Amino acid sequence: MKAVGYRKNLPIEAPNALEDLELAVPQTTAHDLLVRVKAVSVNPVDTKVRKGSPPPAGQARVLGWDAVGIVEAVGAQAQGFAIGDRVWYAGAIDRPGANSELHAIDARIVSKAPSSLPDAQAAALPLTAITAWELLFDRLRVPKGGGEGQTLLVVGGAGGVGSILIQLAQRLTKLRVVATASRPESRDWCLTLGAHAVIDHEKPLADALKAAGIGEVDYVASLTHTEVHYPQIIQSLKPQGALGLIDDPKGLDPMALKSKSISLHWELMFTRSLYTTSDMHEQGRLLGEIARLVDAGQLRTTANAVVGAINAANLTKAHALVETGKSIGKVVLEGF
């Protein structure tokens, strides 16, 4: 089968940073579905793994943690699915990725794809939707329908996770949602998605919030450049506020949170599949709920760039775009 992967940790400008491959059809377990992949998207995790995680000697590693496809085989313990089902999922970090014609995936982290979105538009959502959902409801513990009189600050609102987090918070809670963006196009994107206000993260956050008449906030979802904004985030949070992170900041001082009793929450959407947690199936359930919200017109796709078919040349373009840190929404690819 066709696939795209890498053999060495190389900068994206290097020849063969990503390569077209011919691989055997993946082996499946009793819990797995075998899916014929129709569309994928690229996330920052793809670029981080490509640059920093070497494959076993003499082998290639396949990336890709967002997919839409058609079920071709169902494992004996894979419940709720049949051959021919159109599904979507974000995959597992400790298994081969979805940049391949056929992909084996644990059914517990899969759901039926939304019928109202074509493949490429749907492929933009699974990883970021799971991340945003878990961050908002499981880590920061905002109740659905709750948050009245409270404010959420989303640092990096125009990125993949920010784009769906704004929508979830605006549609499913009563929080006031404030996003950060530094360019007119990213500001407009956040407002279109439902942010109540947008501030410029190239200015001190606390000052920008005050200038906007907002002041301190109850929750911060820091999605990018946390180490840069950390002192301002602490200043911007109310006493007993909550800070949620998804990026990889270096050298954060947790003692800086103590005087305000600020709680710190990490979110990694791969945790459930990586440790086969007892609630691993929750990811499949919440993807099903996301699909229903999409089909009901309450959530929209965050796809903003379709770069072509799934091959090494186009994935190289997609990785390069994501690595600029300036892409808005998600970059997607469709077909082999």
C-alpha positions in Angstrom: 0.0 0.0 0.0 1.0 3.6 -0.5 2.2 5.6 2.6 4.3 8.6 3.5 6.9 8.6 6.2 10.4 9.5 7.3 13.6 7.6 7.9 15.7 10.4 9.6 15.0 13.4 11.7 15.5 16.2 9.1 14.4 19.8 8.7 11.5 20.1 6.3 13.7 21.9 3.8 15.9 18.8 3.5 15.5 16.4 0.6 13.7 13.2 1.8 12.4 14.9 5.0 9.3 12.9 4.0 9.2 10.1 1.5 6.7 8.2 -0.5 6.7 4.5 0.7 5.3 1.1 -0.3 4.4 -0.8 2.9 2.6 -4.0 3.8 -1.1 -3.8 4.9 -1.1 -3.2 8.7 -1.9 -6.1 11.1 -5.0 -5.5 13.2 -5.9 -6.6 16.7 -9.3 -7.7 18.0 -10.1 -4.2 19.1 -9.1 -2.7 15.7 -10.8 -1.4 12.6 -9.0 -1.5 9.3 -9.8 1.8 7.6 -9.2 2.9 4.0 -8.0 6.5 4.5 -9.7 9.2 2.4 -8.4 12.4 4.0 -6.0 13.6 6.7 -4.8 16.8 8.3 -1.5 17.9 9.7 -1.0 19.0 13.3 2.0 20.5 15.2 2.6 17.0 16.7 3.4 15.7 13.2 6.2 18.2 12.8 7.5 17.6 16.4 7.7 13.9 15.9 9.3 14.2 12.5 12.0 16.4 13.9 12.6 14.7 17.2 11.6 11.0 17.3 13.9 8.7 15.3 12.3 5.6 13.8 13.9 2.2 14.5 17.1 1.6 12.6 16.5 0.7 8.9 12.7 1.5 9.2 10.5 4.4 8.3 7.9 5.9 10.6 4.4 7.0 9.3 2.9 10.1 10.7 -0.7 11.4 10.7 -3.1 11.9 13.6 -6.3 12.9 12.0 -8.2 10.8 9.5 -11.5 10.2 7.7 -12.0 6.9 5.9 -14.1 3.9 5.2 -14.1 0.7 7.4 -12.8 -2.3 5.4 -12.5 -4.8 8.3 -13.8 -5.1 11.9 -12.0 -6.9 14.7 -13.8 -9.4 16.9 -14.0 -7.0 19.8 -14.5 -3.8 17.9 -18.1 -2.9 18.7 -20.5 -0.6 17.0 -19.0 -0.6 13.5 -19.6 -2.4 10.2 -17.7 -2.7 7.0 -18.5 0.3 4.8 -19.0 2.8 7.7 -17.5 6.2 7.2 -15.5 7.1 10.3 -13.1 9.7 11.8 -10.5 9.7 14.5 -7.3 11.1 15.8 -5.3 7.9 16.3 -2.6 6.9 18.9 0.9 8.3 19.2 2.4 4.9 19.9 1.1 3.3 16.7 1.8 4.1 13.0 -0.1 7.1 11.8 -2.8 7.6 9.2 -0.7 8.9 6.2 -1.3 5.6 4.5 -3.9 4.0 2.2 -4.9 1.5 4.9 -4.7 2.2 8.7 -5.3 0.0 11.8 -7.0 1.9 14.6 -8.6 0.9 17.9 -12.4 1.2 17.6 -12.7 2.7 21.1 -11.2 6.0 19.9 -13.3 6.2 16.6 -16.8 7.4 15.8 -19.0 7.7 12.7 -18.0 10.9 10.8 -20.4 13.8 10.4 -22.5 13.2 7.3 -22.7 16.9 6.5 -19.0 17.4 5.9 -17.0 16.1 2.9 -13.9 14.1 3.8 -11.3 16.9 3.7 -13.4 19.3 5.8 -14.1 16.6 8.4 -10.4 15.5 8.6 -9.6 18.9 10.1 -11.4 18.3 13.3 -10.8 15.1 15.3 -7.5 15.7 17.1 -8.2 19.4 17.8 -11.8 18.7 18.9 -10.7 16.0 21.3 -8.0 18.3 22.7 -10.3 21.3 23.1 -13.1 19.2 24.6 -10.9 17.5 27.2 -9.1 20.8 28.0 -12.4 22.6 28.6 -14.5 20.0 30.2 -12.1 17.5 31.7 -9.1 19.5 32.7 -10.5 23.0 33.5 -13.7 21.3 34.6 -16.1 23.9 33.2 -19.6 22.4 33.4 -21.5 22.1 30.2 -24.0 25.0 30.2 -22.0 26.6 33.1 -19.5 29.4 33.3 -22.0 32.3 33.6 -20.3 35.5 34.7 -16.8 33.9 34.0 -14.3 34.5 31.3 -12.0 32.2 29.3 -8.9 33.6 27.7 -7.7 31.5 24.7 -4.1 32.2 23.9 -3.5 31.4 20.2 -7.2 31.5 19.2 -6.7 31.1 15.4 -4.7 27.8 15.6 -6.3 24.4 15.2 -7.2 23.8 18.8 -8.1 27.4 19.4 -10.5 27.4 16.4 -12.6 24.6 17.9 -12.2 25.6 21.5 -13.7 29.0 20.8 -16.7 27.3 19.2 -17.2 24.7 22.0 -17.0 27.4 24.7 -19.3 29.7 22.9 -21.9 27.1 22.0 -21.8 24.8 25.0 -21.1 27.1 28.0 -22.0 30.5 29.2 -18.4 31.7 29.4 -17.3 35.0 27.9 -14.7 33.9 25.3 -11.7 36.1 24.7 -9.1 35.0 22.1 -5.7 36.3 21.2 -4.5 37.0 17.7 -2.0 39.4 16.2 -3.0 39.8 12.6 -6.2 41.2 11.1 -7.0 37.9 9.3 -6.5 35.8 12.4 -8.5 38.3 14.5 -11.4 38.1 12.0 -11.2 34.3 12.0 -11.6 34.2 15.8 -14.6 36.6 15.7 -16.2 34.6 13.0 -15.9 31.5 15.1 -17.7 33.2 18.0 -15.1 34.9 20.2 -16.7 37.7 22.1 -13.5 39.7 22.0 -10.0 39.4 20.6 -6.8 41.0 22.0 -3.3 41.2 20.5 -0.9 38.7 22.1 2.1 40.7 20.8 1.2 43.2 23.6 1.2 42.4 27.3 -1.9 40.3 27.9 -2.9 42.0 31.2 -2.7 45.4 29.6 -4.6 44.3 26.5 -7.3 42.8 28.7 -7.6 46.0 30.7 -7.7 48.1 27.6 -10.6 45.9 26.3 -12.5 46.5 29.5 -12.2 42.9 30.6 -9.6 42.8 33.4 -8.7 39.5 35.1 -10.1 36.2 33.8 -11.2 33.0 35.4 -9.6 30.5 33.0 -6.7 30.5 30.5 -6.2 28.0 27.8 -2.6 28.6 26.7 -2.2 26.8 23.4 1.1 28.2 22.1 4.2 30.1 23.4 3.3 29.5 27.0 6.8 30.3 28.2 6.6 33.7 26.5 3.3 34.6 28.0 3.6 32.9 31.4 4.2 35.9 33.6 1.4 37.8 31.9 -1.0 34.8 32.1 -0.4 34.7 35.9 -1.0 38.5 36.2 -4.2 38.1 34.1 -5.8 35.3 36.1 -8.0 35.9 39.0 -7.0 34.4 42.4 -8.0 30.7 42.4 -8.2 30.7 38.6 -7.2 27.8 36.4 -4.5 27.5 33.7 -4.6 24.8 31.0 -1.7 24.0 28.7 -1.1 21.9 25.6 2.3 23.0 24.4 5.8 22.1 25.6 7.1 25.2 27.5 10.5 25.0 29.0 11.4 26.1 32.5 8.0 27.1 33.9 8.2 27.9 37.6 5.1 26.4 39.3 5.8 28.4 42.5 4.8 31.5 40.6 1.2 30.2 40.8 1.2 29.8 44.5 0.2 33.2 45.8 -3.0 33.2 43.7 -3.6 29.5 44.3 -3.8 29.1 40.5 -4.3 25.4 39.4 -2.3 24.0 36.5 -3.7 21.5 34.1 -2.0 19.6 31.3 -3.9 18.2 28.4 -2.6 15.5 26.0 -5.3 13.8 23.9 -3.1 10.7 23.5 -3.1 9.9 27.2 -6.1 7.6 27.1 -4.8 5.5 24.2 -1.2 5.6 25.3 -2.1 4.1 28.7 -5.3 2.2 27.6 -7.2 3.9 30.4 -10.5 2.5 31.6 -12.3 5.4 30.0 -10.5 5.1 26.7 -13.8 4.7 24.9 -14.7 8.2 26.0 -12.8 9.6 23.0 -15.0 7.7 20.6 -18.1 8.9 22.5 -17.1 12.6 22.4 -16.2 12.4 18.7 -19.7 11.1 18.2 -21.0 14.1 20.0 -18.9 16.4 18.0 -20.2 14.8 14.8 -23.8 15.4 16.0 -23.0 19.0 16.8 -21.5 19.5 13.3 -24.5 17.9 11.6 -26.8 20.1 13.7 -25.0 23.2 12.4 -23.6 24.2 15.8 -19.9 23.6 15.0 -18.1 24.3 11.7 -15.0 22.8 10.2 -11.7 24.6 10.9 -10.1 23.5 7.6 -8.6 26.5 5.9 -6.1 25.1 3.4 -6.4 22.0 1.2 -2.9 21.3 -0.3 -3.8 18.3 -2.5 -3.4 14.5 -2.4 -1.7 12.6 0.3 1.9 12.3 -0.9 5.4 13.3 0.2 5.5 16.5 -1.8 2.2 17.8 -0.5 2.8 16.7 3.1 6.1 18.5 2.9 4.3 21.7 2.0 1.8 21.1 4.8 4.5 20.6 7.4 6.3 23.7 6.2 3.1 25.7 6.5 2.4 24.4 10.1 6.0 25.1 11.1 5.6 28.8 10.3 3.3 29.1 13.3 1.1 31.4 11.3 -1.3 29.0 9.7 -5.0 29.8 10.5 -7.2 26.8 11.2 -6.1 23.4 9.8 -4.2 22.2 6.8 -5.8 19.1 5.1 -5.0 16.6 2.3 -7.3 14.3 0.4 -6.9 11.1 -1.6 -3.9 9.1 -2.7 
